C-alpha cells in the first residue's frame, strides 16, 4: 500500500442551528442566502474547545488500534488557528487523553485554514523517513469559531468540530500521489484573529485571494505533473470549503481558466465531480483547518464506490498559503470512512432554535485563549447536554484552573 491516510473521522459537534432561520433572525440580506448553499451549521458549547473537538474526532480511530499498533504512533500533530496558549501545544492534551505512548513527537502547527494540510504534509514526511515500516502519525485539524462573529455575514457559515487522520504506509483512505503538488503563497490581510475578541475579515479580498491561489497552485501542479487536465485527470475535486457556494464559484473559475466548457457542461461537471464533497460542509459549516478534510469525508461517503478514484484537492489558508495536490481513493475506502458514522453524527445533532442557540453560546468566551479560571456547569446546557453528551463517552472541558485545562469524559 502507498503512503497516505489510513483512516479518517470527523467530529461535527452535537448541536446545530438552521442557517436560513439564523439569517432571518439576524436581519441579514436574504439575497445573499442562496449563495451560501448551506442548510445548517454546527454549534459548539462553552464546555467544548479545540482540545475536546480534536480528541472526540480522534478517539474512534485510536480505539481501533491494538496495543502494539498504538505503540507505533510516533507523532501527534495538531493543525489549528484556534490555539489555546502561546507555548503549550494543544497536542499535549490530545496525546494525554488518548493514552498514546510517551515515545512520541508532539506539536502544533498554524497557518489559518491551511493548518490541517500543513500538519498532514509534516506527518507524511516524518512517517516516510521513519526507521519503522509500521510507523504511524495522528494528524488532527481542529478549530472553534470565535465568540465575536454574532450578527456578521460569516456567523451563519462558521461550524465547530475537527477531523482526525491516521497517516501511515497502508493508506486505505487516500494514497497520496508522491511529488504531485503545486504551491502558492504571498502576504495578504484577508482574514486574521489578532486578539481573542477580534476577527478581521475582508470577504472580497479573501475570495479573490482564494481564487488567485487556486489558479496559481493548479498551474504549479500542472508544471510538476506532465499531461494534467483539469477535467480528465481527476475523478473528483475537493476544495477548502468556507461555504459550499464559494466552492461552486471556484470550480467554475478553475474550468474557465484551464478547461473552458459551455455553462451547462460546467454545471454537469460540478454535479458529477464536486457536489458530493459538499454534503457534509453544507450541513456543518466551515471547520477552518479541518474544512478540506470534512469535504474529503463527504466526497468518499457520497461519491462512487465501485472503483479507485483520483481526487484533486485544494487547500487554502488566509494570509495566505495554498496547495493543490492529488491522491487515489481505493475502492474499499467508502467502507472504512462509512464505518466511522460521520453521516449518522450529522443527523444526530440537537437542532436549536436561534434563541436557544444565543443563550448557549453566550459563554463561549469563557473557554477562549487566555482564560485563567473557569468552571463549566453542564446544567447550563440543558437538553443538549442531557441528550447528546451525557453517557456518550465524549470529552468535555470541566474547568480551567490557573490556566491549566482540566477535562472529563461524559
Secondary structure, 3 states (H helix, E strand, C coil): CCCEEEEEEEECCCEEEEHHHHHHHHCCCHHHHHHHCCCEEEECCCCCCHHHHHHHHHHHHHCCCCHHHHCCEEEEEEECCCCCCCCCCHHHHHHHHCCCCCCCEEEEECCHHHHHHHHHHHHHHHHHCCCCCCCEEEEEEEECCCCCCCCCCCHHHECCEEEEEEEECCCCCEEEEEEEEEEEECCCCCEEEEECCEEEECHHHHHHHHHHHHHHHHHHHHHHCCCCCCCCCCCEEEECCCCHHHHHHHHHHHHHHHCCCCHHHHHHHHHHHCHHHHHHHHHHCECHHHHHHHHHHHHHHHCCCCCCEEEEEEEEECCCEEEEEEEEECCCHHHHHHCCCHHHHHHCCEEECHHHHHHHHCCHHHHCCCCCCEECCHHHHHHHHHHHCCCCCCEEEEEEECCEEEEEEC
